[in-house]
């Protein structure tokens, strides 16, 4: 399954976050800020060029079961992950 992160997501409560356009030194802070801004039931659709395993561990440690992580695409160079805030 492929997903073009440059296209807007057309689903209520799903917000795109393309990490490829964020400077590396700011990336994790921007991601955590975006996750903090989500309301219960909302999703951040995250796009990146590599699988961010250390980041996923940090998110799990910080948010615990409040944020659910689900891969949309794991194609090489095209990682898409939905981070959904539990209701």
SEPA-819209 format. One record per residue: residue in one letter; x, y, z of N, C-alpha, C in turn. Coordinates in pm, 1 decimal, padded with zeros to 6 digits. Example, Ala and Ser with C-alpha at 12.3 -4.5 7.8 and 13.67 -1.06 7.14 Angstrom:
! SEPA-819209
+--------+----------+----------+----------+----------+----------+----------+----------+----------+----------+
| residu |      nxx |      nyy |      nzz |     caxx |     cayy |     cazz |      cxx |      cyy |      czz |
+--------+----------+----------+----------+----------+----------+----------+----------+----------+----------+
|      A |  01319.0 | -00569.0 |  00780.0 |  01230.0 | -00450.0 |  00780.0 |  01320.0 | -00330.0 |  00780.0 |
|      S |  01285.0 | -00225.0 |  00708.0 |  01367.0 | -00106.0 |  00714.0 |  01290.0 |  00003.0 |  00787.0 |
+--------+----------+----------+----------+----------+----------+----------+----------+----------+----------+
***
This chain:
! SEPA-819209
+--------+----------+----------+----------+----------+----------+----------+----------+----------+----------+
| residu |      nxx |      nyy |      nzz |     caxx |     cayy |     cazz |      cxx |      cyy |      czz |
+--------+----------+----------+----------+----------+----------+----------+----------+----------+----------+
|      X |  00084.8 | -00117.6 |  00000.0 |  00000.0 |  00000.0 |  00000.0 |  00088.7 |  00123.0 |  00000.0 |
|      X |  00068.5 |  00212.2 | -00094.5 |  00147.5 |  00334.2 | -00098.6 |  00060.8 |  00452.2 | -00058.4 |
|      X |  00129.0 |  00554.2 | -00011.1 |  00059.5 |  00675.0 |  00031.8 |  00144.8 |  00794.0 | -00006.1 |
|      X |  00089.4 |  00888.8 | -00077.0 |  00161.6 |  01008.6 | -00115.8 |  00141.7 |  01113.2 | -00006.7 |
|      X |  00245.3 |  01136.5 |  00072.5 |  00234.6 |  01228.3 |  00186.2 |  00223.5 |  01374.1 |  00144.4 |
|      X |  00246.5 |  01403.7 |  00017.5 |  00233.0 |  01541.8 | -00026.5 |  00087.1 |  01578.2 | -00053.2 |
|      X |  00000.9 |  01477.5 | -00058.7 | -00141.7 |  01503.1 | -00079.0 | -00211.0 |  01519.7 |  00055.2 |
|      X | -00309.1 |  01609.0 |  00062.0 | -00381.8 |  01621.9 |  00188.8 | -00459.4 |  01495.1 |  00220.9 |
|      X | -00469.1 |  01463.0 |  00347.1 | -00546.7 |  01348.0 |  00389.8 | -00691.9 |  01391.5 |  00395.8 |
|      X | -00777.5 |  01318.9 |  00328.2 | -00917.6 |  01357.5 |  00324.1 | -00995.2 |  01264.7 |  00415.5 |
|      X | -00982.2 |  01290.5 |  00544.1 | -01056.0 |  01216.7 |  00645.6 | -01061.8 |  01306.0 |  00768.2 |
|      X | -01177.5 |  01318.0 |  00823.5 | -01193.1 |  01402.5 |  00941.7 | -01113.8 |  01345.9 |  01058.4 |
|      X | -01040.4 |  01432.0 |  01125.4 | -00964.7 |  01390.9 |  01242.1 | -00831.1 |  01325.6 |  01211.6 |
|      X | -00787.2 |  01329.2 |  01084.5 | -00656.8 |  01275.1 |  01046.2 | -00572.7 |  01391.0 |  00993.2 |
|      X | -00458.3 |  01414.5 |  01057.0 | -00373.8 |  01527.9 |  01023.9 | -00237.3 |  01481.2 |  00976.0 |
|      X | -00195.3 |  01525.0 |  00855.7 | -00066.6 |  01481.0 |  00802.9 |  00050.7 |  01549.1 |  00872.9 |
|      X |  00158.7 |  01474.8 |  00889.8 |  00284.3 |  01528.2 |  00942.5 |  00395.7 |  01465.9 |  00860.6 |
|      X |  00456.4 |  01544.1 |  00772.3 |  00564.2 |  01495.6 |  00687.0 |  00697.0 |  01534.2 |  00751.5 |
|      X |  00759.2 |  01438.6 |  00818.6 |  00883.9 |  01464.2 |  00891.3 |  00999.6 |  01495.3 |  00797.8 |
|      X |  00988.5 |  01458.6 |  00672.8 |  01097.5 |  01481.5 |  00577.8 |  01124.5 |  01629.5 |  00556.0 |
|      X |  01027.8 |  01714.5 |  00584.5 |  01045.2 |  01858.3 |  00565.0 |  01087.8 |  01932.8 |  00690.2 |
|      X |  01112.6 |  01861.7 |  00798.3 |  01150.7 |  01922.7 |  00924.6 |  01299.5 |  01896.0 |  00948.3 |
|      X |  01374.5 |  02000.0 |  00984.0 |  01517.2 |  01983.6 |  01010.7 |  01537.0 |  01877.4 |  01118.5 |
|      X |  01637.3 |  01793.0 |  01101.0 |  01659.8 |  01680.2 |  01192.4 |  01670.8 |  01723.9 |  01337.7 |
|      X |  01734.4 |  01836.4 |  01364.2 |  01752.8 |  01878.7 |  01503.1 |  01622.1 |  01917.8 |  01570.7 |
|      X |  01517.1 |  01947.3 |  01492.8 |  01387.5 |  01986.9 |  01549.0 |  01282.7 |  01877.5 |  01539.3 |
|      X |  01313.7 |  01770.4 |  01467.3 |  01213.2 |  01670.4 |  01431.5 |  01140.5 |  01610.5 |  01551.8 |
|      X |  01213.2 |  01556.5 |  01648.8 |  01146.5 |  01490.0 |  01761.0 |  01062.5 |  01587.1 |  01842.1 |
|      X |  01113.2 |  01708.2 |  01864.7 |  01035.4 |  01808.2 |  01939.0 |  00907.2 |  01843.4 |  01863.9 |
|      X |  00916.7 |  01856.5 |  01732.5 |  00798.3 |  01888.9 |  01652.2 |  00696.7 |  01775.7 |  01656.4 |
|      X |  00744.2 |  01651.5 |  01650.9 |  00654.2 |  01535.7 |  01654.1 |  00583.5 |  01527.1 |  01788.7 |
|      X |  00658.9 |  01541.8 |  01897.0 |  00597.7 |  01536.4 |  02029.8 |  00499.4 |  01650.8 |  02049.6 |
|      X |  00531.9 |  01769.6 |  01998.5 |  00439.4 |  01882.1 |  02007.0 |  00311.0 |  01856.1 |  01930.7 |
|      X |  00324.2 |  01797.4 |  01812.0 |  00205.3 |  01765.7 |  01732.2 |  00119.8 |  01660.6 |  01802.1 |
|      X |  00183.0 |  01559.1 |  01860.0 |  00106.7 |  01456.7 |  01932.0 |  00037.1 |  01515.7 |  02054.7 |
|      X |  00103.3 |  01605.2 |  02124.2 |  00041.5 |  01670.9 |  02239.8 | -00080.2 |  01753.8 |  02200.6 |
|      X | -00081.0 |  01804.2 |  02077.8 | -00190.9 |  01888.8 |  02031.8 | -00314.4 |  01810.0 |  01989.5 |
|      X | -00299.7 |  01679.5 |  01967.0 | -00414.3 |  01598.6 |  01923.5 | -00513.9 |  01576.9 |  02036.5 |
|      X | -00639.7 |  01573.9 |  01998.3 | -00748.2 |  01543.8 |  02091.6 | -00780.6 |  01394.5 |  02083.1 |
|      X | -00851.3 |  01344.5 |  02181.3 | -00894.1 |  01204.5 |  02181.6 | -00968.0 |  01171.3 |  02051.5 |
|      X | -00929.7 |  01060.8 |  01989.5 | -00993.0 |  01016.5 |  01865.6 | -00926.2 |  01069.3 |  01739.6 |
|      X | -00834.7 |  01165.4 |  01751.8 | -00766.7 |  01220.6 |  01635.3 | -00641.1 |  01140.4 |  01603.3 |
|      X | -00597.2 |  01151.9 |  01477.5 | -00482.6 |  01076.9 |  01427.5 | -00385.1 |  01170.2 |  01358.4 |
|      X | -00257.2 |  01147.4 |  01382.9 | -00151.8 |  01213.9 |  01306.0 | -00095.2 |  01109.9 |  01210.1 |
|      X | -00104.4 |  01138.0 |  01079.6 | -00046.8 |  01048.9 |  00979.1 |  00095.1 |  01097.3 |  00950.3 |
|      X |  00191.3 |  01020.8 |  00998.1 |  00332.8 |  01054.6 |  00996.7 |  00400.9 |  00993.5 |  00875.4 |
|      X |  00477.4 |  01072.9 |  00801.2 |  00551.2 |  01025.3 |  00684.6 |  00699.3 |  01050.2 |  00704.8 |
|      X |  00781.0 |  00952.0 |  00668.2 |  00924.6 |  00964.1 |  00685.1 |  00995.0 |  00878.1 |  00580.6 |
|      X |  01125.2 |  00900.2 |  00563.6 |  01200.2 |  00823.4 |  00466.0 |  01267.0 |  00700.0 |  00526.3 |
|      X |  01256.4 |  00684.0 |  00657.9 |  01312.9 |  00565.4 |  00724.7 |  01223.0 |  00526.2 |  00841.5 |
|      X |  01237.0 |  00402.9 |  00885.8 |  01156.9 |  00352.3 |  00997.0 |  01213.4 |  00408.5 |  01128.2 |
|      X |  01137.5 |  00489.5 |  01200.0 |  01189.4 |  00560.0 |  01317.8 |  01176.3 |  00479.4 |  01446.9 |
|      X |  01238.0 |  00363.7 |  01452.2 |  01222.2 |  00275.3 |  01568.2 |  01258.5 |  00341.0 |  01701.9 |
|      X |  01370.0 |  00416.5 |  01713.0 |  01398.2 |  00483.2 |  01840.8 |  01288.6 |  00583.5 |  01878.6 |
|      X |  01236.3 |  00654.6 |  01779.7 |  01127.2 |  00750.0 |  01805.7 |  01003.5 |  00676.9 |  01856.7 |
|      X |  00970.4 |  00563.8 |  01796.6 |  00852.2 |  00488.7 |  01840.0 |  00866.3 |  00445.0 |  01985.1 |
|      X |  00985.6 |  00405.2 |  02022.1 |  01012.0 |  00367.8 |  02161.2 |  00994.2 |  00487.5 |  02254.4 |
|      X |  01043.4 |  00603.6 |  02213.4 |  01027.6 |  00725.3 |  02293.6 |  00880.4 |  00763.2 |  02307.7 |
|      X |  00806.5 |  00753.2 |  02199.3 |  00662.9 |  00786.6 |  02203.3 |  00591.0 |  00690.6 |  02296.9 |
|      X |  00621.5 |  00562.5 |  02286.2 |  00558.9 |  00463.7 |  02373.1 |  00592.0 |  00492.4 |  02520.1 |
|      X |  00717.6 |  00525.9 |  02548.2 |  00756.9 |  00556.3 |  02685.3 |  00691.7 |  00682.3 |  02739.8 |
|      X |  00673.1 |  00782.3 |  02654.4 |  00616.0 |  00910.3 |  02698.6 |  00463.8 |  00906.2 |  02709.7 |
|      X |  00399.0 |  00851.7 |  02606.3 |  00252.6 |  00854.6 |  02599.7 |  00187.5 |  00725.3 |  02647.5 |
|      X |  00261.6 |  00614.7 |  02646.4 |  00204.6 |  00486.6 |  02686.7 |  00086.8 |  00448.1 |  02598.6 |
|      X | -00016.9 |  00389.5 |  02658.3 | -00130.7 |  00341.9 |  02579.2 | -00219.7 |  00454.7 |  02525.3 |
|      X | -00189.2 |  00579.2 |  02561.0 | -00269.8 |  00692.8 |  02512.4 | -00256.6 |  00709.0 |  02361.1 |
|      X | -00140.2 |  00675.5 |  02305.2 | -00118.3 |  00688.7 |  02160.9 | -00097.7 |  00550.4 |  02100.3 |
|      X | -00185.6 |  00514.3 |  02008.9 | -00177.0 |  00386.9 |  01937.0 | -00095.9 |  00407.1 |  01810.0 |
|      X | -00007.8 |  00313.0 |  01778.2 |  00080.9 |  00322.3 |  01663.3 |  00042.7 |  00214.0 |  01563.2 |
|      X |  00017.1 |  00254.3 |  01437.3 | -00019.1 |  00157.7 |  01332.8 |  00047.7 |  00197.3 |  01201.4 |
|      X |  00123.8 |  00104.6 |  01144.4 |  00187.7 |  00130.5 |  01015.5 |  00083.1 |  00129.6 |  00904.2 |
|      X |  00093.5 |  00228.2 |  00814.2 |  00012.4 |  00233.4 |  00693.0 |  00096.0 |  00179.5 |  00577.2 |
|      X |  00225.9 |  00215.2 |  00575.5 |  00318.6 |  00168.6 |  00472.7 |  00456.5 |  00151.3 |  00533.9 |
|      X |  00522.6 |  00041.4 |  00496.1 |  00661.3 |  00017.7 |  00539.6 |  00750.9 | -00004.7 |  00418.4 |
|      X |  00714.9 |  00055.0 |  00307.2 |  00795.5 |  00042.4 |  00185.8 |  00927.9 |  00115.6 |  00206.4 |
|      X |  01036.6 |  00062.4 |  00150.3 |  01166.0 |  00129.9 |  00164.9 |  01157.5 |  00275.9 |  00117.2 |
|      X |  01201.4 |  00366.5 |  00201.6 |  01198.5 |  00509.3 |  00167.5 |  01063.5 |  00574.8 |  00182.4 |
|      X |  00962.6 |  00498.5 |  00221.4 |  00827.0 |  00552.3 |  00234.6 |  00759.0 |  00488.7 |  00355.3 |
|      X |  00788.7 |  00542.7 |  00470.6 |  00728.2 |  00493.7 |  00593.6 |  00611.4 |  00584.9 |  00629.0 |
|      X |  00495.8 |  00525.8 |  00649.2 |  00377.1 |  00601.0 |  00688.7 |  00319.2 |  00532.6 |  00810.9 |
|      X |  00301.9 |  00611.3 |  00918.6 |  00252.6 |  00556.8 |  01044.5 |  00139.1 |  00644.3 |  01094.1 |
|      X |  00031.6 |  00582.0 |  01138.3 | -00077.4 |  00655.3 |  01204.3 | -00055.4 |  00650.3 |  01354.4 |
|      X | -00054.6 |  00767.9 |  01415.3 | -00051.7 |  00780.0 |  01561.5 | -00190.1 |  00828.2 |  01601.9 |
|      X | -00265.2 |  00741.7 |  01667.8 | -00403.1 |  00775.1 |  01705.8 | -00411.4 |  00790.1 |  01858.2 |
|      X | -00473.5 |  00899.8 |  01899.0 | -00492.4 |  00924.6 |  02041.9 | -00617.2 |  00849.2 |  02086.9 |
|      X | -00600.8 |  00768.4 |  02189.6 | -00711.4 |  00686.6 |  02240.3 | -00825.3 |  00775.1 |  02290.7 |
|      X | -00945.4 |  00722.8 |  02274.6 | -01064.5 |  00796.1 |  02321.3 | -01095.6 |  00759.3 |  02463.5 |
+--------+----------+----------+----------+----------+----------+----------+----------+----------+----------+
***
